Amino acid sequence: MSRKYKFYNKAGLYFVSFATVNWIDVFTRQVYFNVLADSINYCRKEKGMELYAYCFMPSHIHFIFRSSNEKPMELLRDFKKYTSKKVIEAIENNPQESRKEWLLWMFKRAGKKQGNVSTYQFWQHHNKPIELWSEDVIKQKINYIHNNPKVTGFVTNAIDWKYSSARNYQDDNTVLEIDSTGFLG
């Protein structure tokens, strides 16, 4: 892993992105998005996550966050471990999931390629943390996150993507609450 992709400042504000193995579009059903939202809410309440921006895409996630406990690596590790387990359970138990066998086969196949994975690998291992050091860089990353669904063609207006903090910046907190530093936006 490159030196620039590490959590050096444990109290720092970070932009992170991580994707499902093989960039599989898993987040296409409400039940799977709910796992992500519930996990974020839990991490905010119980693990010291401060969340400033986010976007859940079909195959990947973007966050701007800080760990108030100064354990950003552990926080993301726990988030990824928990969500991978819960999303796989949701896939297994979803009678409407037409891709069930294929999805589980792909995650099992990815897991077999890793020596540290027992059965399934859901997320790619890297998080690509980038410490945010100035208001301009923070705003640039927020714009990147919020415009991701627009750039990919899912929506024509960033606030129309349900699973993005672009809505929060328009005072719509229906999916997730986010934190404010007073200058973000």
Secondary structure as GFF3:
##gff-version 3
##sequence-region A 1 185
A	DSSP	beta_strand	14	19	.	.	.	ID=ss1
A	DSSP	three_ten_helix	21	23	.	.	.	ID=ss2
A	DSSP	alpha_helix	30	46	.	.	.	ID=ss3
A	DSSP	beta_strand	49	56	.	.	.	ID=ss4
A	DSSP	beta_strand	60	67	.	.	.	ID=ss5
A	DSSP	alpha_helix	72	92	.	.	.	ID=ss6
A	DSSP	alpha_helix	100	112	.	.	.	ID=ss7
A	DSSP	beta_strand	130	131	.	.	.	ID=ss8
A	DSSP	alpha_helix	135	151	.	.	.	ID=ss9
A	DSSP	three_ten_helix	158	160	.	.	.	ID=ss10
A	DSSP	three_ten_helix	168	170	.	.	.	ID=ss11
###
